[in-house]
């Protein structure tokens, strides 16, 4: 019994040490995400979490499967991608400088090499499927190493009031949601419905991990009391029904959103004594990437409850 106890104790200690180690790297990733516009050095980055300049590069590469430089480059180009497509008034030269590039030429070379399109072509007609393939390593990194541990105390019970929304219905491959987002942003601009004055919601009908791409459904919504005039974007009127909801706040990239939703279904719900209402789970986008660093983006998840 003593040897078994010692083995369990050792495993517990090892697990705690590993979590502490990963927490230091989460601090490093958050620092890089927040300072993408700065001239970052490997030594400077490692120092943020107390890593030795002699070992940090190897530690990073072995853990994440890509170099510090490659991570920074991909993250800069990801933010640039969002700014090009979803923040179109910004000039390409301004985006290049904000992403840490010295001139538009170096930005264009890096963007085309990694994304497969020149920036001006991506802005005009983004090819989202190869873009997602490019970012699969980063998605895997975040899902594997940047997960959050949720607690019961983080879940709030609220009474949600019926809310009228304008909605665009995305139907089909989830990798093409960017096209629908872009159309919805353009419609909001045309009718003067700014996200600052109108809350943004998504209705999540399907889990992309368990749904055939052609069957995937998602609504992109904005709260409004206006009548929705006929339009070329396909925006229609809908209502988020009133009722009780469990609400969990997720901070970080969408790569961790699935884990937060899984916590509600697999851990919180079975122990809560609650029953679900006949309406899909939905989220409110409280703060957006690229307007904030990706690790600072905030999404509230609403799980509709019966009663």
Secondary structure in CASP SS format (residue, H / E / C, confidence):
PFRMAT SS
TARGET T0000
AUTHOR 0000-0000-0000
METHOD secondary structure of the structure
MODEL  1
X C 1.00
X H 1.00
X H 1.00
X H 1.00
X H 1.00
X H 1.00
X H 1.00
X H 1.00
X H 1.00
X H 1.00
X H 1.00
X H 1.00
X H 1.00
X H 1.00
X H 1.00
X H 1.00
X H 1.00
X H 1.00
X H 1.00
X H 1.00
X H 1.00
X H 1.00
X H 1.00
X H 1.00
X H 1.00
X H 1.00
X H 1.00
X H 1.00
X H 1.00
X H 1.00
X H 1.00
X H 1.00
X H 1.00
X H 1.00
X C 1.00
X C 1.00
X C 1.00
X C 1.00
X C 1.00
X C 1.00
X C 1.00
X H 1.00
X H 1.00
X H 1.00
X H 1.00
X H 1.00
X H 1.00
X C 1.00
X C 1.00
X C 1.00
X C 1.00
X C 1.00
X C 1.00
X C 1.00
X C 1.00
X H 1.00
X H 1.00
X H 1.00
X H 1.00
X H 1.00
X H 1.00
X H 1.00
X H 1.00
X H 1.00
X C 1.00
X C 1.00
X C 1.00
X H 1.00
X H 1.00
X H 1.00
X H 1.00
X H 1.00
X H 1.00
X H 1.00
X H 1.00
X H 1.00
X H 1.00
X H 1.00
X H 1.00
X H 1.00
X H 1.00
X H 1.00
X H 1.00
X H 1.00
X H 1.00
X H 1.00
X C 1.00
X C 1.00
X C 1.00
X C 1.00
X C 1.00
X H 1.00
X H 1.00
X H 1.00
X H 1.00
X H 1.00
X H 1.00
X H 1.00
X C 1.00
X C 1.00
X C 1.00
X C 1.00
X C 1.00
X H 1.00
X H 1.00
X H 1.00
X H 1.00
X H 1.00
X H 1.00
X H 1.00
X H 1.00
X H 1.00
X H 1.00
X H 1.00
X H 1.00
X C 1.00
X C 1.00
X C 1.00
X H 1.00
X H 1.00
X H 1.00
X H 1.00
X H 1.00
X H 1.00
X C 1.00
X C 1.00
X C 1.00
X H 1.00
X H 1.00
X H 1.00
X H 1.00
X H 1.00
X H 1.00
X H 1.00
X C 1.00
X H 1.00
X H 1.00
X H 1.00
X H 1.00
X H 1.00
X H 1.00
X H 1.00
X H 1.00
X H 1.00
X H 1.00
X C 1.00
X C 1.00
X C 1.00
X C 1.00
X C 1.00
X C 1.00
X H 1.00
X H 1.00
X H 1.00
X E 1.00
X E 1.00
X E 1.00
X E 1.00
X E 1.00
X E 1.00
X C 1.00
X C 1.00
X E 1.00
X E 1.00
X E 1.00
X E 1.00
X E 1.00
X E 1.00
X E 1.00
X E 1.00
X E 1.00
X C 1.00
X C 1.00
X H 1.00
X H 1.00
X H 1.00
X H 1.00
X H 1.00
X H 1.00
X H 1.00
X H 1.00
X H 1.00
X H 1.00
X H 1.00
X H 1.00
X H 1.00
X H 1.00
X H 1.00
X H 1.00
X H 1.00
X H 1.00
X C 1.00
X C 1.00
X C 1.00
X C 1.00
X C 1.00
X C 1.00
X C 1.00
X C 1.00
X E 1.00
X E 1.00
X E 1.00
X E 1.00
X E 1.00
X C 1.00
X C 1.00
X C 1.00
X H 1.00
X H 1.00
X H 1.00
X C 1.00
X C 1.00
X H 1.00
X H 1.00
X H 1.00
X C 1.00
X E 1.00
X E 1.00
X E 1.00
X E 1.00
X E 1.00
X E 1.00
X E 1.00
X C 1.00
X C 1.00
X C 1.00
X C 1.00
X C 1.00
X C 1.00
X C 1.00
X C 1.00
X C 1.00
X C 1.00
X C 1.00
X C 1.00
X E 1.00
X E 1.00
X E 1.00
X E 1.00
X E 1.00
X C 1.00
X C 1.00
X E 1.00
X E 1.00
X E 1.00
X E 1.00
X E 1.00
X E 1.00
X E 1.00
X E 1.00
X E 1.00
X C 1.00
X C 1.00
X H 1.00
X H 1.00
X H 1.00
X H 1.00
X H 1.00
X H 1.00
X H 1.00
X H 1.00
X H 1.00
X H 1.00
X H 1.00
X H 1.00
X H 1.00
X H 1.00
X H 1.00
X H 1.00
X H 1.00
X H 1.00
X H 1.00
X C 1.00
X C 1.00
X C 1.00
X E 1.00
X C 1.00
X C 1.00
X C 1.00
X C 1.00
X E 1.00
X E 1.00
X E 1.00
X E 1.00
X E 1.00
X E 1.00
X E 1.00
X C 1.00
X C 1.00
X C 1.00
X C 1.00
X C 1.00
X C 1.00
X H 1.00
X H 1.00
X H 1.00
X C 1.00
X E 1.00
X E 1.00
X E 1.00
X E 1.00
X E 1.00
X E 1.00
X E 1.00
X E 1.00
X C 1.00
X C 1.00
END
